[in-house]
Amino acid sequence: MYWQKELETMQRPELEKLQAERLRETIKQASHSPYYKKLFAEKGISPDMIKSVDDVRKLPFTTKEDLRNNYPFGMVAVPLEKCVRLHSSSGTTGNPTVIVHSQKDLDQWANQVARCMYMVGLRDTDVFQNTSGYGMFTGGLGFQYGAERLGALTVPAAAGNSKRQIKFIKDFGTTCLHIIPSYASRLAEVMYEEGIDPAKDTKLHTICMGAEPHSEEQRRRIEKMLGVKAYNCFGMSEMNGPGVAFECPEQNGLHIWEDYVIAEIVNPETLEPVPDGEIGELVLTTINREAMPLIRYRTRDLTRFLPGECPCGRTHRRVARFQGRSDDMIILKGVNFFPIQIEKILMGHKELGGNYLITIETVDNNDEILIEVELSDLFTDDYAELQKLSRDVTRELKDELLFTPRLKLVAKGSLQVSEGKAVRVKDLRKLI
Amino acid sequence: MTINQISVFLENKYGTLNQVLGLLAGAEIGVIAATVADTQEFGIMRLIVSEPRRAYAVLKENNVSVHLNDVFAIALDRNCAGTFRDTTELLTKGGLNIEYMYSFACGGKLVLVLRTNNTEGTRDVVRRNGLNYLTENDLSKL
């Protein structure tokens, strides 16, 4: 039932005592990094001010901006020779964010992912195929090491090439996939096209699904299409990657591993804790990381704590399915991006005007992005030129976003001009 | 030797063509010929109108993506594929490519509206071969 029974079912008072202890250690550890050393000195922060886990609120927040400003190693708290890996975000909007890991950190992370996988019923007898991109994207190596720790036979198929994925699933008897929801739908469709019934013709029984917001309805549809149980997983590179929170077999909320992080949910405006059960921004403090501890990291992800105990017996609190962002970051097809990245490309073409609208919606089980942009005054009646413009801009967007958006040139003045802050993004996906 | 043509960018959206024509009608501008070329995403409507400059101003004022350019209008004997062919042959021999062309019938003549890749070269061909081109003035009498 449990990968680490004692830790997973620890009574709350004990768990909170463990958190407070680890938080004190974390403050001590963090103060070895140039950034926190200076900050703690300025603010008079020391480990002994933590009497209980609630004292975490006395600590300053850390933001993505702080990570960027201290790029690449300003927050590293151990000598670099003790570090064995780094992961980095794509960083197209400035400096990337870099997270550096020691061997101990990687071991802990692998354990965290193994715990998640064990929780949803995966064992060393399973064949686990990872359709995540490997490399900097933490969904690749993160799940790889976790699945190896679990003892499963791993198939590091990486992203794309549906026919090859399906061949592996059939030939190797894959029982579990790690996959983003839009690709899960796509893969199921390709199977049907090839006359394969995933429920009958494959051994698939479980999928771990994350990196892209999705609704309960979408999950049920994917489960039905593939004949599997699908579990929602949550992670972010700043918090290692996958494994931060994961659904248990109840499929009702994601357990946050509170021996790894201290989780708070705050009002993104006031930064005060919201009453239990209310939606706010998730703030996480690592309490189990040595190379790069992060104190009160503002994830920008919006969620709420689910009240009550989970029937699965785990005492670690659950958060609801994620409900959006407190900034304008868009998560689509496993890629994170900001509207400004799109805007920069559009504005680089004098034939295009200043008005644009990004619409995201679910079409045939796939999350699609449509970018409408107005033409400028320079419209020239040249058909070939317009088509070339459309092609060029689409290609540039693809290079930036790593997937191909639909681009639509529209007449000048045809997009709604809004008063005040322009509405640039319409997200029509149903997430709740 | 050339006439003004109005080009309008049309979104592939319900009612856009109607809206543009409504603006012209409101300004009491006559349409002599029109053609719409389209892709899946957008279309371009090209128009020969009674008062191209005023039409351009009206559309521009109303935030329509519009462009004014020069095209040739060449009158042929009606219903005669031969004269049509003769004309295209002259252009071909002049090393010209036709970018687009449409036609309308008027007073027993077939009028070809065309744009090539080289306006100056086309002027030469028209002049040297004495092709029957129409001017803005001719059009206003139609």
Interface residues (C-beta under 8 A of the other chain):
Chain A: L375 D377 F379 T380 D381 Y383 L386 Q387 S390 K408 L409 V410 A411 K412 G413 S414
Chain B: Q5 S7 F9 L10 E11 K13 T16 A37 T39 E41 F42 I44 R46 N63 V64 S65 V66 H67 N69 Y100
